[in-house]
Amino acid sequence: MNCRNCENILADDADYCQSCGAKVIRERITLKGLKSDFFSNVLGLDNLFVRTLIHFVTSPDKVISEYISGTRKRYINPFAFLVIGTAVATFIFNFFSDDYSELILATQTESFYESLFSMSNPDIEKNTVEYQEKYLEYKKEQAEANKVTQSFMLKYFNIIAFMLIPFYTFLAVMVFGRKRFNYGEHLVINSYLLGFGLFSGTLFFLLGLLISPSIYFVSSLVVIFYYLFTYKKLCSYSIGQMILKLLKFVVVLILSTIVFFIFAIIIGIIIGYMRAMIFG
Protein backbone atom coordinates (compact mmCIF):
# COMPACT_ATOMS: atom_id res chain seq x y z
CA MET A 1 0.00 0.00 0.00
CA ASN A 2 1.27 3.46 -0.92
CA CYS A 3 0.60 6.80 0.73
CA ARG A 4 -1.86 8.76 -1.40
CA ASN A 5 -0.09 12.02 -0.58
CA CYS A 6 3.60 11.24 -1.10
CA GLU A 7 3.55 7.70 -2.64
CA ASN A 8 5.68 6.32 0.20
CA ILE A 9 5.32 2.56 0.76
CA LEU A 10 3.24 1.81 3.88
CA ALA A 11 2.54 -1.26 5.96
CA ASP A 12 -0.99 -2.63 5.56
CA ASP A 13 -1.90 -1.78 9.17
CA ALA A 14 -0.31 1.71 9.17
CA ASP A 15 -2.47 4.56 10.47
CA TYR A 16 -0.09 7.36 9.50
CA CYS A 17 2.59 7.80 6.83
CA GLN A 18 6.05 7.79 8.45
CA SER A 19 7.32 9.98 5.59
CA CYS A 20 4.83 12.89 5.35
CA GLY A 21 2.76 12.27 8.50
CA ALA A 22 -0.57 12.13 6.64
CA LYS A 23 -3.36 10.05 8.14
CA VAL A 24 -4.21 6.90 6.20
CA ILE A 25 -7.83 7.13 5.04
CA ARG A 26 -9.55 3.83 4.29
CA GLU A 27 -13.24 4.76 4.63
CA ARG A 28 -15.32 6.31 1.88
CA ILE A 29 -16.70 9.83 2.29
CA THR A 30 -20.14 9.87 3.92
CA LEU A 31 -22.44 12.64 5.12
CA LYS A 32 -21.97 11.46 8.70
CA GLY A 33 -18.19 11.52 8.28
CA LEU A 34 -18.25 15.02 6.80
CA LYS A 35 -20.35 16.28 9.70
CA SER A 36 -18.00 14.65 12.21
CA ASP A 37 -14.92 16.16 10.51
CA PHE A 38 -16.52 19.61 10.43
CA PHE A 39 -17.35 19.70 14.12
CA SER A 40 -14.03 18.19 15.22
CA ASN A 41 -11.65 19.96 12.83
CA VAL A 42 -13.37 23.31 12.29
CA LEU A 43 -15.37 23.94 15.46
CA GLY A 44 -13.64 21.58 17.85
CA LEU A 45 -11.42 22.73 20.70
CA ASP A 46 -8.57 20.76 19.18
CA ASN A 47 -8.63 23.02 16.14
CA LEU A 48 -5.46 25.15 16.08
CA PHE A 49 -7.36 28.32 15.28
CA VAL A 50 -9.95 27.89 18.05
CA ARG A 51 -7.28 26.89 20.56
CA THR A 52 -5.12 29.88 19.67
CA LEU A 53 -8.03 32.30 19.94
CA ILE A 54 -9.16 30.94 23.32
CA HIS A 55 -5.65 30.98 24.78
CA PHE A 56 -5.00 34.45 23.37
CA VAL A 57 -7.91 35.91 25.35
CA THR A 58 -6.31 35.01 28.68
CA SER A 59 -2.60 34.66 27.90
CA PRO A 60 -1.54 36.46 24.70
CA ASP A 61 2.06 36.65 25.89
CA LYS A 62 2.18 32.88 26.44
CA VAL A 63 0.87 32.11 22.94
CA ILE A 64 3.39 34.48 21.34
CA SER A 65 6.39 33.52 23.47
CA GLU A 66 5.80 29.80 22.91
CA TYR A 67 5.41 30.26 19.17
CA ILE A 68 8.56 32.39 18.92
CA SER A 69 10.54 29.94 21.07
CA GLY A 70 9.69 27.07 18.70
CA THR A 71 6.39 25.58 19.87
CA ARG A 72 4.78 25.78 16.43
CA LYS A 73 2.40 22.80 16.47
CA ARG A 74 0.30 24.03 19.40
CA TYR A 75 -0.91 27.29 17.82
CA ILE A 76 -1.96 28.45 14.39
CA ASN A 77 0.54 30.37 12.28
CA PRO A 78 0.29 34.13 13.11
CA PHE A 79 -0.20 35.11 9.47
CA ALA A 80 -2.97 32.52 9.01
CA PHE A 81 -4.53 33.85 12.23
CA LEU A 82 -4.40 37.37 10.78
CA VAL A 83 -5.80 36.29 7.41
CA ILE A 84 -8.75 34.53 9.05
CA GLY A 85 -9.40 37.56 11.26
CA THR A 86 -9.32 39.85 8.24
CA ALA A 87 -11.64 37.57 6.25
CA VAL A 88 -14.20 37.24 9.05
CA ALA A 89 -14.18 40.97 9.86
CA THR A 90 -14.39 42.00 6.20
CA PHE A 91 -17.35 39.67 5.59
CA ILE A 92 -19.29 40.83 8.67
CA PHE A 93 -18.52 44.52 8.12
CA ASN A 94 -19.52 44.37 4.45
CA PHE A 95 -22.71 42.45 5.19
CA PHE A 96 -23.92 44.87 7.89
CA SER A 97 -22.28 48.11 6.73
CA ASP A 98 -25.52 49.73 5.55
CA ASP A 99 -27.35 48.81 8.77
CA TYR A 100 -24.53 50.23 10.89
CA SER A 101 -24.38 53.44 8.83
CA GLU A 102 -28.13 53.92 9.32
CA LEU A 103 -27.71 53.49 13.08
CA ILE A 104 -24.90 56.06 13.14
CA LEU A 105 -27.02 58.57 11.23
CA ALA A 106 -29.93 57.97 13.61
CA THR A 107 -27.78 58.85 16.62
CA GLN A 108 -26.73 62.21 15.15
CA THR A 109 -29.12 64.76 16.65
CA GLU A 110 -30.69 67.82 15.04
CA SER A 111 -28.44 70.10 17.10
CA PHE A 112 -25.40 68.27 15.68
CA TYR A 113 -26.36 69.22 12.12
CA GLU A 114 -27.43 72.72 13.11
CA SER A 115 -24.08 73.47 14.76
CA LEU A 116 -22.19 72.24 11.70
CA PHE A 117 -24.40 74.27 9.37
CA SER A 118 -24.08 77.44 11.48
CA MET A 119 -20.29 77.17 11.51
CA SER A 120 -20.10 76.73 7.74
CA ASN A 121 -22.73 79.44 7.02
CA PRO A 122 -22.24 82.19 9.63
CA ASP A 123 -23.80 84.91 7.43
CA ILE A 124 -27.25 83.33 7.22
CA GLU A 125 -29.63 84.43 9.99
CA LYS A 126 -31.49 81.79 11.92
CA ASN A 127 -35.27 81.30 11.79
CA THR A 128 -35.52 82.56 8.22
CA VAL A 129 -36.89 80.85 5.13
CA GLU A 130 -33.44 80.94 3.53
CA TYR A 131 -31.91 79.34 6.62
CA GLN A 132 -34.48 76.51 6.70
CA GLU A 133 -34.15 75.74 2.98
CA LYS A 134 -30.38 75.71 2.95
CA TYR A 135 -30.24 73.86 6.25
CA LEU A 136 -32.44 71.00 5.00
CA GLU A 137 -30.36 70.74 1.83
CA TYR A 138 -27.15 70.79 3.87
CA LYS A 139 -28.45 68.14 6.28
CA LYS A 140 -29.36 65.81 3.41
CA GLU A 141 -25.94 66.26 1.80
CA GLN A 142 -24.13 65.67 5.10
CA ALA A 143 -26.17 62.56 5.83
CA GLU A 144 -25.35 61.09 2.41
CA ALA A 145 -21.66 62.00 2.72
CA ASN A 146 -21.46 60.48 6.22
CA LYS A 147 -23.15 57.31 5.00
CA VAL A 148 -20.71 56.93 2.11
CA THR A 149 -17.73 57.57 4.44
CA GLN A 150 -18.98 55.11 7.07
CA SER A 151 -19.59 52.42 4.45
CA PHE A 152 -16.15 52.91 2.91
CA MET A 153 -14.37 52.74 6.27
CA LEU A 154 -16.27 49.62 7.33
CA LYS A 155 -15.69 47.82 4.03
CA TYR A 156 -12.00 48.58 3.56
CA PHE A 157 -10.58 49.37 7.00
CA ASN A 158 -9.66 45.75 7.76
CA ILE A 159 -7.96 45.24 4.40
CA ILE A 160 -6.04 48.49 4.86
CA ALA A 161 -5.04 47.44 8.39
CA PHE A 162 -3.80 44.10 7.04
CA MET A 163 -1.70 45.83 4.38
CA LEU A 164 -0.20 48.16 6.98
CA ILE A 165 1.09 45.35 9.22
CA PRO A 166 4.74 45.98 8.13
CA PHE A 167 4.30 49.62 9.20
CA TYR A 168 2.85 48.59 12.59
CA THR A 169 5.81 46.26 13.03
CA PHE A 170 8.22 49.08 12.17
CA LEU A 171 6.61 51.22 14.89
CA ALA A 172 6.99 48.35 17.38
CA VAL A 173 10.69 48.03 16.53
CA MET A 174 11.16 51.80 16.99
CA VAL A 175 9.34 51.79 20.34
CA PHE A 176 10.37 48.47 21.92
CA GLY A 177 13.71 48.03 20.19
CA ARG A 178 15.52 45.00 18.77
CA LYS A 179 17.34 43.98 21.92
CA ARG A 180 14.77 41.36 22.87
CA PHE A 181 12.97 40.76 19.56
CA ASN A 182 14.13 41.23 15.98
CA TYR A 183 11.92 42.56 13.17
CA GLY A 184 10.65 39.09 12.21
CA GLU A 185 9.63 38.35 15.80
CA HIS A 186 7.96 41.75 16.12
CA LEU A 187 6.11 40.88 12.91
CA VAL A 188 4.81 37.69 14.53
CA ILE A 189 3.72 39.60 17.64
CA ASN A 190 1.89 42.29 15.67
CA SER A 191 0.23 39.76 13.36
CA TYR A 192 -1.23 37.91 16.33
CA LEU A 193 -2.29 41.18 18.01
CA LEU A 194 -3.88 42.63 14.89
CA GLY A 195 -5.65 39.33 14.18
CA PHE A 196 -7.07 39.32 17.70
CA GLY A 197 -7.98 42.99 17.33
CA LEU A 198 -10.01 42.19 14.21
CA PHE A 199 -11.88 39.41 16.02
CA SER A 200 -12.65 41.59 19.03
CA GLY A 201 -13.62 44.46 16.73
CA THR A 202 -16.05 42.18 14.89
CA LEU A 203 -17.61 41.07 18.18
CA PHE A 204 -18.10 44.66 19.38
CA PHE A 205 -19.41 45.62 15.94
CA LEU A 206 -22.15 42.99 16.22
CA LEU A 207 -22.93 44.12 19.77
CA GLY A 208 -23.16 47.68 18.45
CA LEU A 209 -25.83 46.60 15.97
CA LEU A 210 -27.86 45.09 18.80
CA ILE A 211 -27.34 47.73 21.49
CA SER A 212 -25.67 50.96 20.38
CA PRO A 213 -23.18 51.72 17.55
CA SER A 214 -20.93 53.56 20.01
CA ILE A 215 -20.07 50.21 21.61
CA TYR A 216 -17.95 49.39 18.56
CA PHE A 217 -15.41 52.03 19.58
CA VAL A 218 -14.77 50.10 22.80
CA SER A 219 -12.90 47.58 20.64
CA SER A 220 -10.17 50.20 20.12
CA LEU A 221 -9.62 50.33 23.88
CA VAL A 222 -9.50 46.53 24.00
CA VAL A 223 -6.86 46.45 21.26
CA ILE A 224 -4.75 49.11 23.01
CA PHE A 225 -5.05 47.27 26.32
CA TYR A 226 -4.00 43.91 24.81
CA TYR A 227 -1.19 45.54 22.87
CA LEU A 228 0.30 47.15 25.99
CA PHE A 229 -0.45 44.15 28.22
CA THR A 230 1.22 41.73 25.78
CA TYR A 231 4.39 43.77 25.35
CA LYS A 232 4.52 44.43 29.10
CA LYS A 233 4.49 40.69 29.75
CA LEU A 234 6.86 39.79 26.91
CA CYS A 235 9.43 42.42 27.85
CA SER A 236 8.84 42.37 31.65
CA TYR A 237 8.17 46.13 31.76
CA SER A 238 6.88 47.97 34.80
CA ILE A 239 3.75 50.13 34.56
CA GLY A 240 5.92 53.25 34.49
CA GLN A 241 8.01 51.87 31.64
CA MET A 242 4.87 51.00 29.68
CA ILE A 243 3.54 54.56 30.08
CA LEU A 244 6.82 55.88 28.66
CA LYS A 245 6.64 53.36 25.81
CA LEU A 246 3.08 54.46 25.06
CA LEU A 247 4.16 58.10 24.88
CA LYS A 248 7.08 57.12 22.67
CA PHE A 249 4.70 55.18 20.44
CA VAL A 250 2.48 58.24 20.01
CA VAL A 251 5.49 60.44 19.13
CA VAL A 252 6.89 57.89 16.66
CA LEU A 253 3.44 57.46 15.08
CA ILE A 254 3.00 61.23 14.61
CA LEU A 255 6.51 61.66 13.15
CA SER A 256 6.08 58.65 10.86
CA THR A 257 2.74 59.98 9.64
CA ILE A 258 4.26 63.39 8.90
CA VAL A 259 7.16 61.80 7.01
CA PHE A 260 4.73 59.59 5.07
CA PHE A 261 2.60 62.56 3.98
CA ILE A 262 5.67 64.60 3.01
CA PHE A 263 6.95 61.66 0.99
CA ALA A 264 3.52 61.22 -0.66
CA ILE A 265 3.40 64.93 -1.54
CA ILE A 266 6.91 64.81 -3.05
CA ILE A 267 6.01 61.72 -5.10
CA GLY A 268 2.80 63.44 -6.23
CA ILE A 269 4.72 66.53 -7.33
CA ILE A 270 7.29 64.43 -9.21
CA ILE A 271 4.58 62.43 -10.98
CA GLY A 272 2.70 65.61 -11.84
CA TYR A 273 5.85 67.25 -13.20
CA MET A 274 6.71 64.16 -15.28
CA ARG A 275 3.20 64.02 -16.74
CA ALA A 276 3.40 67.70 -17.61
CA MET A 277 6.75 67.15 -19.34
CA ILE A 278 5.49 64.13 -21.30
CA PHE A 279 2.03 65.36 -22.28
CA GLY A 280 2.90 69.03 -22.47
C-alpha positions, 0 to 999 in steps of 0.5 A: 500500500502506498501513501496517497499524498507522497507515494511512500510505501506503507505497511498494511496496518499503518495509520499514518505515513512515516514519511509525510505524517498524513493520516491513512484514510480507508473509509469512503466519504459519507455525510456522517463523516463530513459532519464529524470532521466539520465539528471536530476539525473546524469547530472543535477545541482541538482546532489550532485556530480555536485553541489559539483564539481561546488561549490568546484571550487570557494569555496572549504573551504565552501564545506568542512567546511559545510560538517564537521559542519554537512551539509551532504545532500548538498554535496556528501560524500568526499570518494565518490567524491574521488572514482569518481575522481579516476575512471574518471581519471583512465579511461581517462589516460588508454584510452589515455596513448599511445597517450600521451606517443607518444606526450612526445617522440615527444617533446624530441629533438635530443640534449636531447638524445645526451646529455644523451648518451654522459654523459653515454658514455664519452669514445666514440668519437663523429662523428665516426661510433661507436658513431653513431651505439651505439647512435642509439641503445641507443636512441631506448632503451631510447625511449622504456623505457620512453614509458613504464615508462610514460604508467605505471605512467599514468595508475597507478598514480591515484590508487596509489594516492588514496591508499596513502590518509591516508599518505597525511592526516598524513602529513596534521596533522603533518603540520596543527596540531590537534587543529582545525581539528582531523585526521578524519576531515583532512581525509575529507579535503584531500579526497575532495582536492585529488578528485578535484585534479584528476578532474583538472588533467584529464582536463589538461591531455585532454588539453595536448593531444590537445595542448601540453603535458607540459600543464598537469604539470600545474595541479600540480600547480593548486592542490598546489594552491587549497591545500594551499588556502583551508587550509588558508581559513579553518584555517584563516592563513595569507600569511606568516603563509602559507609560513611557513606551506608550508616549514614545509610540504616540510620538513615533506614530505622529513623526512617521505619519508626517514623514509619510505625507511629506513623501507622498506629496513629493512623489505626487509633485514628481509624478505631476511634473513628469506628466506635464513634461510628457504630455505638455 
